[in-house]
Amino acid sequence: MMYQKSIITMCMLVLVFLSFSCDSPLVEDPEGNNPTEYTVTFESNGGSVVAQQSVESGSKIIPPADPTRANSTFEGWYKESTLDTAWDFDTDTVSQDITLYHYCPVNFLKTSNN
């Protein structure tokens, strides 16, 4: 009987020690005291460079300055390289590392043949 109590006591001490020695919580913090940060990369597709942003999980992205490209008009940022879905800076939030893609069609110059 004494042997069993010693083993149980030893196991409990080990569990207490492990619980205090862990650097990260075993479960996600529901109060957000340990937020996760993600990287937002901006692919300007030939335009001027746009700096990355570090954003907390569930947060919105701060709209960067519009990139510039000769003979082009900035039309927005998209979630895919295929430019299917525009990123909405007012409502979309970050939940993982992402890349946003710059849509900037080339402006064709009209010339006269007179």
N, CA, C and O atoms as a GROMACS GRO file, in nm:
protein
  456
    1MET      N    1   0.081  -0.118   0.000
    1MET     CA    2   0.000   0.000   0.000
    1MET      C    3   0.087   0.126   0.000
    1MET      O    4   0.058   0.222  -0.072
    2MET      N    5   0.191   0.126   0.079
    2MET     CA    6   0.281   0.239   0.085
    2MET      C    7   0.350   0.260  -0.049
    2MET      O    8   0.374   0.374  -0.089
    3TYR      N    9   0.381   0.153  -0.117
    3TYR     CA   10   0.445   0.158  -0.247
    3TYR      C   11   0.354   0.228  -0.348
    3TYR      O   12   0.402   0.310  -0.426
    4GLN      N   13   0.225   0.198  -0.348
    4GLN     CA   14   0.128   0.258  -0.440
    4GLN      C   15   0.116   0.408  -0.413
    4GLN      O   16   0.110   0.488  -0.507
    5LYS      N   17   0.111   0.447  -0.287
    5LYS     CA   18   0.101   0.589  -0.254
    5LYS      C   19   0.225   0.665  -0.301
    5LYS      O   20   0.215   0.779  -0.345
    6SER      N   21   0.340   0.602  -0.291
    6SER     CA   22   0.464   0.666  -0.336
    6SER      C   23   0.463   0.688  -0.487
    6SER      O   24   0.505   0.793  -0.536
    7ILE      N   25   0.416   0.589  -0.559
    7ILE     CA   26   0.409   0.600  -0.705
    7ILE      C   27   0.309   0.708  -0.746
    7ILE      O   28   0.337   0.789  -0.834
    8ILE      N   29   0.194   0.711  -0.682
    8ILE     CA   30   0.092   0.812  -0.713
    8ILE      C   31   0.144   0.952  -0.682
    8ILE      O   32   0.125   1.045  -0.760
    9THR      N   33   0.210   0.966  -0.568
    9THR     CA   34   0.266   1.095  -0.530
    9THR      C   35   0.372   1.140  -0.629
    9THR      O   36   0.377   1.256  -0.667
   10MET      N   37   0.457   1.046  -0.670
   10MET     CA   38   0.563   1.077  -0.765
   10MET      C   39   0.503   1.120  -0.899
   10MET      O   40   0.550   1.217  -0.959
   11CYS      N   41   0.401   1.052  -0.947
   11CYS     CA   42   0.334   1.087  -1.073
   11CYS      C   43   0.271   1.226  -1.065
   11CYS      O   44   0.280   1.304  -1.160
   12MET      N   45   0.209   1.256  -0.954
   12MET     CA   46   0.147   1.387  -0.937
   12MET      C   47   0.252   1.498  -0.937
   12MET      O   48   0.230   1.605  -0.995
   13LEU      N   49   0.365   1.474  -0.873
   13LEU     CA   50   0.472   1.573  -0.872
   13LEU      C   51   0.528   1.596  -1.013
   13LEU      O   52   0.556   1.710  -1.051
   14VAL      N   53   0.543   1.489  -1.088
   14VAL     CA   54   0.591   1.502  -1.225
   14VAL      C   55   0.492   1.583  -1.307
   14VAL      O   56   0.533   1.670  -1.383
   15LEU      N   57   0.363   1.556  -1.295
   15LEU     CA   58   0.261   1.632  -1.369
   15LEU      C   59   0.261   1.779  -1.331
   15LEU      O   60   0.250   1.866  -1.418
   16VAL      N   61   0.274   1.808  -1.204
   16VAL     CA   62   0.279   1.948  -1.160
   16VAL      C   63   0.403   2.015  -1.217
   16VAL      O   64   0.395   2.128  -1.266
   17PHE      N   65   0.516   1.948  -1.211
   17PHE     CA   66   0.639   2.005  -1.266
   17PHE      C   67   0.625   2.032  -1.415
   17PHE      O   68   0.663   2.139  -1.462
   18LEU      N   69   0.570   1.937  -1.490
   18LEU     CA   70   0.554   1.954  -1.634
   18LEU      C   71   0.458   2.068  -1.667
   18LEU      O   72   0.480   2.143  -1.763
   19SER      N   73   0.353   2.081  -1.590
   19SER     CA   74   0.256   2.187  -1.619
   19SER      C   75   0.315   2.326  -1.598
   19SER      O   76   0.274   2.420  -1.666
   20PHE      N   77   0.408   2.341  -1.505
   20PHE     CA   78   0.469   2.472  -1.482
   20PHE      C   79   0.591   2.497  -1.570
   20PHE      O   80   0.634   2.612  -1.584
   21SER      N   81   0.647   2.394  -1.630
   21SER     CA   82   0.768   2.411  -1.708
   21SER      C   83   0.741   2.432  -1.856
   21SER      O   84   0.834   2.460  -1.932
   22CYS      N   85   0.618   2.418  -1.901
   22CYS     CA   86   0.585   2.435  -2.042
   22CYS      C   87   0.586   2.582  -2.079
   22CYS      O   88   0.531   2.665  -2.007
   23ASP      N   89   0.649   2.615  -2.192
   23ASP     CA   90   0.651   2.753  -2.241
   23ASP      C   91   0.520   2.792  -2.308
   23ASP      O   92   0.479   2.908  -2.300
   24SER      N   93   0.454   2.697  -2.374
   24SER     CA   94   0.330   2.729  -2.445
   24SER      C   95   0.214   2.656  -2.379
   24SER      O   96   0.232   2.546  -2.326
   25PRO      N   97   0.096   2.716  -2.382
   25PRO     CA   98  -0.019   2.652  -2.321
   25PRO      C   99  -0.059   2.526  -2.397
   25PRO      O  100  -0.037   2.516  -2.518
   26LEU      N  101  -0.118   2.431  -2.326
   26LEU     CA  102  -0.162   2.308  -2.389
   26LEU      C  103  -0.290   2.328  -2.470
   26LEU      O  104  -0.318   2.252  -2.563
   27VAL      N  105  -0.366   2.429  -2.436
   27VAL     CA  106  -0.488   2.462  -2.510
   27VAL      C  107  -0.479   2.607  -2.555
   27VAL      O  108  -0.408   2.688  -2.494
   28GLU      N  109  -0.550   2.640  -2.661
   28GLU     CA  110  -0.550   2.777  -2.710
   28GLU      C  111  -0.611   2.870  -2.607
   28GLU      O  112  -0.709   2.835  -2.541
   29ASP      N  113  -0.553   2.986  -2.593
   29ASP     CA  114  -0.598   3.084  -2.494
   29ASP      C  115  -0.724   3.154  -2.544
   29ASP      O  116  -0.716   3.233  -2.637
   30PRO      N  117  -0.841   3.127  -2.483
   30PRO     CA  118  -0.965   3.186  -2.533
   30PRO      C  119  -0.975   3.336  -2.510
   30PRO      O  120  -1.057   3.403  -2.574
   31GLU      N  121  -0.892   3.391  -2.421
   31GLU     CA  122  -0.898   3.534  -2.394
   31GLU      C  123  -0.799   3.614  -2.479
   31GLU      O  124  -0.791   3.736  -2.467
   32GLY      N  125  -0.724   3.544  -2.566
   32GLY     CA  126  -0.634   3.613  -2.657
   32GLY      C  127  -0.510   3.670  -2.594
   32GLY      O  128  -0.453   3.766  -2.647
   33ASN      N  129  -0.466   3.615  -2.480
   33ASN     CA  130  -0.346   3.667  -2.416
   33ASN      C  131  -0.218   3.626  -2.488
   33ASN      O  132  -0.114   3.688  -2.468
   34ASN      N  133  -0.225   3.523  -2.570
   34ASN     CA  134  -0.110   3.477  -2.648
   34ASN      C  135  -0.149   3.475  -2.796
   34ASN      O  136  -0.167   3.367  -2.852
   35PRO      N  137  -0.164   3.592  -2.861
   35PRO     CA  138  -0.209   3.596  -3.000
   35PRO      C  139  -0.105   3.537  -3.095
   35PRO      O  140   0.015   3.542  -3.069
   36THR      N  141  -0.154   3.482  -3.203
   36THR     CA  142  -0.068   3.429  -3.308
   36THR      C  143  -0.053   3.536  -3.415
   36THR      O  144  -0.152   3.598  -3.454
   37GLU      N  145   0.068   3.557  -3.461
   37GLU     CA  146   0.091   3.654  -3.568
   37GLU      C  147   0.115   3.582  -3.700
   37GLU      O  148   0.180   3.478  -3.705
   38TYR      N  149   0.061   3.641  -3.806
   38TYR     CA  150   0.080   3.588  -3.940
   38TYR      C  151   0.142   3.695  -4.028
   38TYR      O  152   0.133   3.815  -4.000
   39THR      N  153   0.207   3.650  -4.134
   39THR     CA  154   0.271   3.742  -4.228
   39THR      C  155   0.184   3.760  -4.351
   39THR      O  156   0.137   3.663  -4.409
   40VAL      N  157   0.162   3.885  -4.388
   40VAL     CA  158   0.089   3.919  -4.510
   40VAL      C  159   0.193   3.972  -4.609
   40VAL      O  160   0.261   4.070  -4.582
   41THR      N  161   0.204   3.904  -4.722
   41THR     CA  162   0.297   3.942  -4.828
   41THR      C  163   0.217   4.002  -4.942
   41THR      O  164   0.110   3.952  -4.977
   42PHE      N  165   0.268   4.108  -5.000
   42PHE     CA  166   0.201   4.174  -5.112
   42PHE      C  167   0.283   4.151  -5.239
   42PHE      O  168   0.397   4.196  -5.248
   43GLU      N  169   0.224   4.081  -5.336
   43GLU     CA  170   0.287   4.056  -5.466
   43GLU      C  171   0.239   4.164  -5.562
   43GLU      O  172   0.123   4.165  -5.601
   44SER      N  173   0.330   4.255  -5.600
   44SER     CA  174   0.288   4.370  -5.679
   44SER      C  175   0.288   4.343  -5.830
   44SER      O  176   0.256   4.433  -5.908
   45ASN      N  177   0.322   4.222  -5.871
   45ASN     CA  178   0.315   4.184  -6.013
   45ASN      C  179   0.380   4.286  -6.106
   45ASN      O  180   0.318   4.331  -6.203
   46GLY      N  181   0.503   4.323  -6.076
   46GLY     CA  182   0.576   4.417  -6.162
   46GLY      C  183   0.564   4.561  -6.117
   46GLY      O  184   0.628   4.649  -6.175
   47GLY      N  185   0.486   4.587  -6.015
   47GLY     CA  186   0.474   4.723  -5.962
   47GLY      C  187   0.579   4.749  -5.857
   47GLY      O  188   0.666   4.665  -5.831
   48SER      N  189   0.571   4.866  -5.795
   48SER     CA  190   0.667   4.901  -5.690
   48SER      C  191   0.652   4.807  -5.571
   48SER      O  192   0.546   4.748  -5.550
   49VAL      N  193   0.758   4.794  -5.493
   49VAL     CA  194   0.763   4.701  -5.380
   49VAL      C  195   0.670   4.750  -5.269
   49VAL      O  196   0.665   4.869  -5.238
   50VAL      N  197   0.598   4.655  -5.209
   50VAL     CA  198   0.511   4.684  -5.095
   50VAL      C  199   0.560   4.599  -4.978
   50VAL      O  200   0.576   4.477  -4.992
   51ALA      N  201   0.583   4.661  -4.864
   51ALA     CA  202   0.638   4.592  -4.747
   51ALA      C  203   0.539   4.492  -4.689
   51ALA      O  204   0.418   4.514  -4.692
   52GLN      N  205   0.591   4.381  -4.635
   52GLN     CA  206   0.510   4.282  -4.564
   52GLN      C  207   0.452   4.343  -4.438
   52GLN      O  208   0.502   4.443  -4.386
   53GLN      N  209   0.347   4.280  -4.388
   53GLN     CA  210   0.289   4.320  -4.260
   53GLN      C  211   0.280   4.197  -4.170
   53GLN      O  212   0.256   4.087  -4.218
   54SER      N  213   0.299   4.217  -4.041
   54SER     CA  214   0.273   4.114  -3.940
   54SER      C  215   0.139   4.149  -3.877
   54SER      O  216   0.120   4.260  -3.828
   55VAL      N  217   0.046   4.052  -3.880
   55VAL     CA  218  -0.090   4.078  -3.834
   55VAL      C  219  -0.132   3.968  -3.737
   55VAL      O  220  -0.105   3.850  -3.762
   56GLU      N  221  -0.197   4.006  -3.627
   56GLU     CA  222  -0.247   3.907  -3.532
   56GLU      C  223  -0.363   3.831  -3.593
   56GLU      O  224  -0.440   3.885  -3.672
   57SER      N  225  -0.375   3.705  -3.556
   57SER     CA  226  -0.484   3.621  -3.604
   57SER      C  227  -0.618   3.688  -3.576
   57SER      O  228  -0.643   3.735  -3.465
   58GLY      N  229  -0.704   3.690  -3.678
   58GLY     CA  230  -0.837   3.749  -3.664
   58GLY      C  231  -0.842   3.898  -3.687
   58GLY      O  232  -0.949   3.959  -3.679
   59SER      N  233  -0.726   3.960  -3.714
   59SER     CA  234  -0.720   4.104  -3.735
   59SER      C  235  -0.732   4.140  -3.883
   59SER      O  236  -0.713   4.057  -3.971
   60LYS      N  237  -0.764   4.267  -3.906
   60LYS     CA  238  -0.770   4.319  -4.042
   60LYS      C  239  -0.632   4.370  -4.082
   60LYS      O  240  -0.548   4.402  -3.998
   61ILE      N  241  -0.610   4.376  -4.212
   61ILE     CA  242  -0.486   4.427  -4.268
   61ILE      C  243  -0.499   4.578  -4.287
   61ILE      O  244  -0.604   4.627  -4.330
   62ILE      N  245  -0.394   4.650  -4.256
   62ILE     CA  246  -0.391   4.793  -4.286
   62ILE      C  247  -0.363   4.808  -4.435
   62ILE      O  248  -0.262   4.757  -4.484
   63PRO      N  249  -0.450   4.877  -4.508
   63PRO     CA  250  -0.427   4.891  -4.653
   63PRO      C  251  -0.293   4.960  -4.680
   63PRO      O  252  -0.268   5.068  -4.629
   64PRO      N  253  -0.206   4.897  -4.761
   64PRO     CA  254  -0.078   4.960  -4.793
   64PRO      C  255  -0.099   5.070  -4.897
   64PRO      O  256  -0.206   5.081  -4.957
   65ALA      N  257   0.003   5.150  -4.918
   65ALA     CA  258   0.000   5.249  -5.026
   65ALA      C  259  -0.012   5.173  -5.158
   65ALA      O  260   0.046   5.066  -5.175
   66ASP      N  261  -0.086   5.230  -5.251
   66ASP     CA  262  -0.103   5.165  -5.382
   66ASP      C  263   0.032   5.156  -5.452
   66ASP      O  264   0.104   5.255  -5.463
   67PRO      N  265   0.066   5.036  -5.501
   67PRO     CA  266   0.190   5.025  -5.577
   67PRO      C  267   0.175   5.097  -5.711
   67PRO      O  268   0.063   5.116  -5.760
   68THR      N  269   0.286   5.135  -5.769
   68THR     CA  270   0.282   5.203  -5.898
   68THR      C  271   0.352   5.119  -6.003
   68THR      O  272   0.445   5.043  -5.974
   69ARG      N  273   0.306   5.134  -6.126
   69ARG     CA  274   0.368   5.068  -6.242
   69ARG      C  275   0.340   5.156  -6.362
   69ARG      O  276   0.228   5.205  -6.379
   70ALA      N  277   0.438   5.178  -6.446
   70ALA     CA  278   0.424   5.265  -6.563
   70ALA      C  279   0.308   5.219  -6.651
   70ALA      O  280   0.290   5.100  -6.674
   71ASN      N  281   0.231   5.315  -6.700
   71ASN     CA  282   0.119   5.291  -6.792
   71ASN      C  283   0.015   5.196  -6.735
   71ASN      O  284  -0.046   5.120  -6.810
   72SER      N  285  -0.007   5.200  -6.604
   72SER     CA  286  -0.102   5.111  -6.539
   72SER      C  287  -0.189   5.188  -6.441
   72SER      O  288  -0.153   5.296  -6.394
   73THR      N  289  -0.303   5.130  -6.411
   73THR     CA  290  -0.394   5.185  -6.311
   73THR      C  291  -0.418   5.081  -6.204
   73THR      O  292  -0.457   4.968  -6.235
   74PHE      N  293  -0.394   5.117  -6.077
   74PHE     CA  294  -0.414   5.024  -5.967
   74PHE      C  295  -0.562   4.991  -5.955
   74PHE      O  296  -0.646   5.081  -5.951
   75GLU      N  297  -0.596   4.860  -5.950
   75GLU     CA  298  -0.735   4.816  -5.941
   75GLU      C  299  -0.766   4.736  -5.816
   75GLU      O  300  -0.881   4.696  -5.796
   76GLY      N  301  -0.668   4.712  -5.729
   76GLY     CA  302  -0.697   4.642  -5.604
   76GLY      C  303  -0.606   4.525  -5.575
   76GLY      O  304  -0.518   4.490  -5.653
   77TRP      N  305  -0.632   4.463  -5.458
   77TRP     CA  306  -0.558   4.345  -5.411
   77TRP      C  307  -0.651   4.225  -5.414
   77TRP      O  308  -0.769   4.235  -5.383
   78TYR      N  309  -0.595   4.110  -5.454
   78TYR     CA  310  -0.674   3.988  -5.469
   78TYR      C  311  -0.615   3.874  -5.387
   78TYR      O  312  -0.495   3.870  -5.360
   79LYS      N  313  -0.703   3.780  -5.350
   79LYS     CA  314  -0.664   3.669  -5.264
   79LYS      C  315  -0.587   3.560  -5.339
   79LYS      O  316  -0.510   3.485  -5.278
   80GLU      N  317  -0.606   3.552  -5.470
   80GLU     CA  318  -0.540   3.448  -5.549
   80GLU      C  319  -0.460   3.511  -5.662
   80GLU      O  320  -0.488   3.622  -5.706
   81SER      N  321  -0.358   3.436  -5.708
   81SER     CA  322  -0.278   3.486  -5.820
   81SER      C  323  -0.360   3.492  -5.948
   81SER      O  324  -0.321   3.560  -6.043
   82THR      N  325  -0.473   3.422  -5.951
   82THR     CA  326  -0.562   3.425  -6.068
   82THR      C  327  -0.655   3.546  -6.065
   82THR      O  328  -0.734   3.567  -6.157
   83LEU      N  329  -0.646   3.626  -5.958
   83LEU     CA  330  -0.722   3.751  -5.942
   83LEU      C  331  -0.872   3.728  -5.946
   83LEU      O  332  -0.946   3.803  -6.010
   84ASP      N  333  -0.918   3.623  -5.877
   84ASP     CA  334  -1.061   3.589  -5.876
   84ASP      C  335  -1.138   3.664  -5.768
   84ASP      O  336  -1.248   3.714  -5.794
   85THR      N  337  -1.084   3.674  -5.646
   85THR     CA  338  -1.157   3.728  -5.532
   85THR      C  339  -1.082   3.847  -5.473
   85THR      O  340  -0.969   3.832  -5.425
   86ALA      N  341  -1.144   3.963  -5.476
   86ALA     CA  342  -1.081   4.084  -5.421
   86ALA      C  343  -1.075   4.075  -5.268
   86ALA      O  344  -1.166   4.023  -5.205
   87TRP      N  345  -0.966   4.126  -5.211
   87TRP     CA  346  -0.953   4.136  -5.065
   87TRP      C  347  -1.030   4.260  -5.021
   87TRP      O  348  -1.010   4.368  -5.076
   88ASP      N  349  -1.117   4.244  -4.922
   88ASP     CA  350  -1.193   4.356  -4.868
   88ASP      C  351  -1.129   4.398  -4.736
   88ASP      O  352  -1.143   4.330  -4.635
   89PHE      N  353  -1.058   4.510  -4.737
   89PHE     CA  354  -0.986   4.557  -4.619
   89PHE      C  355  -1.080   4.595  -4.505
   89PHE      O  356  -1.037   4.602  -4.390
   90ASP      N  357  -1.207   4.620  -4.536
   90ASP     CA  358  -1.304   4.657  -4.432
   90ASP      C  359  -1.358   4.537  -4.356
   90ASP      O  360  -1.397   4.550  -4.240
   91THR      N  361  -1.361   4.419  -4.421
   91THR     CA  362  -1.423   4.304  -4.355
   91THR      C  363  -1.335   4.180  -4.346
   91THR      O  364  -1.350   4.102  -4.251
   92ASP      N  365  -1.243   4.157  -4.440
   92ASP     CA  366  -1.161   4.036  -4.439
   92ASP      C  367  -1.060   4.040  -4.325
   92ASP      O  368  -1.004   4.145  -4.294
   93THR      N  369  -1.038   3.923  -4.262
   93THR     CA  370  -0.941   3.912  -4.153
   93THR      C  371  -0.839   3.803  -4.186
   93THR      O  372  -0.863   3.719  -4.273
   94VAL      N  373  -0.728   3.804  -4.116
   94VAL     CA  374  -0.617   3.712  -4.140
   94VAL      C  375  -0.625   3.594  -4.044
   94VAL      O  376  -0.641   3.613  -3.923
   95SER      N  377  -0.613   3.472  -4.098
   95SER     CA  378  -0.614   3.352  -4.014
   95SER      C  379  -0.497   3.259  -4.046
   95SER      O  380  -0.487   3.150  -3.990
   96GLN      N  381  -0.409   3.304  -4.135
   96GLN     CA  382  -0.290   3.227  -4.173
   96GLN      C  383  -0.197   3.319  -4.250
   96GLN      O  384  -0.235   3.430  -4.285
   97ASP      N  385  -0.074   3.273  -4.277
   97ASP     CA  386   0.016   3.349  -4.364
   97ASP      C  387  -0.048   3.356  -4.502
   97ASP      O  388  -0.096   3.255  -4.554
   98ILE      N  389  -0.050   3.475  -4.561
   98ILE     CA  390  -0.114   3.491  -4.692
   98ILE      C  391  -0.032   3.581  -4.783
   98ILE      O  392   0.053   3.658  -4.737
   99THR      N  393  -0.059   3.571  -4.912
   99THR     CA  394  -0.006   3.662  -5.012
   99THR      C  395  -0.125   3.724  -5.083
   99THR      O  396  -0.216   3.654  -5.127
  100LEU      N  397  -0.123   3.857  -5.094
  100LEU     CA  398  -0.224   3.926  -5.172
  100LEU      C  399  -0.159   3.971  -5.303
  100LEU      O  400  -0.042   4.009  -5.307
  101TYR      N  401  -0.238   3.966  -5.410
  101TYR     CA  402  -0.187   3.992  -5.545
  101TYR      C  403  -0.245   4.122  -5.600
  101TYR      O  404  -0.365   4.145  -5.594
  102HIS      N  405  -0.158   4.204  -5.653
  102HIS     CA  406  -0.189   4.335  -5.707
  102HIS      C  407  -0.247   4.321  -5.848
  102HIS      O  408  -0.189   4.253  -5.933
  103TYR      N  409  -0.361   4.385  -5.870
  103TYR     CA  410  -0.418   4.388  -6.005
  103TYR      C  411  -0.400   4.528  -6.059
  103TYR      O  412  -0.450   4.625  -6.003
  104CYS      N  413  -0.329   4.537  -6.170
  104CYS     CA  414  -0.295   4.666  -6.226
  104CYS      C  415  -0.287   4.652  -6.378
  104CYS      O  416  -0.179   4.633  -6.433
  105PRO      N  417  -0.404   4.662  -6.446
  105PRO     CA  418  -0.402   4.644  -6.592
  105PRO      C  419  -0.326   4.756  -6.662
  105PRO      O  420  -0.322   4.870  -6.614
  106VAL      N  421  -0.267   4.723  -6.775
  106VAL     CA  422  -0.191   4.819  -6.854
  106VAL      C  423  -0.290   4.910  -6.927
  106VAL      O  424  -0.387   4.863  -6.986
  107ASN      N  425  -0.263   5.039  -6.923
  107ASN     CA  426  -0.343   5.137  -6.998
  107ASN      C  427  -0.285   5.148  -7.138
  107ASN      O  428  -0.167   5.180  -7.155
  108PHE      N  429  -0.368   5.124  -7.237
  108PHE     CA  430  -0.322   5.137  -7.375
  108PHE      C  431  -0.345   5.280  -7.420
  108PHE      O  432  -0.450   5.338  -7.395
  109LEU      N  433  -0.245   5.337  -7.486
  109LEU     CA  434  -0.255   5.474  -7.534
  109LEU      C  435  -0.317   5.475  -7.673
  109LEU      O  436  -0.276   5.400  -7.761
  110LYS      N  437  -0.416   5.561  -7.690
  110LYS     CA  438  -0.478   5.576  -7.822
  110LYS      C  439  -0.395   5.674  -7.903
  110LYS      O  440  -0.357   5.780  -7.854
  111THR      N  441  -0.369   5.638  -8.025
  111THR     CA  442  -0.295   5.729  -8.112
  111THR      C  443  -0.382   5.765  -8.231
  111THR      O  444  -0.472   5.690  -8.268
  112SER      N  445  -0.354   5.877  -8.289
  112SER     CA  446  -0.430   5.926  -8.405
  112SER      C  447  -0.344   5.909  -8.529
  112SER      O  448  -0.223   5.932  -8.526
  113ASN      N  449  -0.406   5.868  -8.639
  113ASN     CA  450  -0.333   5.850  -8.764
  113ASN      C  451  -0.363   5.965  -8.860
  113ASN      O  452  -0.379   5.940  -8.979
  114ASN      N  453  -0.370   6.086  -8.814
  114ASN     CA  454  -0.399   6.202  -8.902
  114ASN      C  455  -0.274   6.254  -8.961
  114ASN      O  456  -0.278   6.351  -9.037
   0.00000   0.00000   0.00000
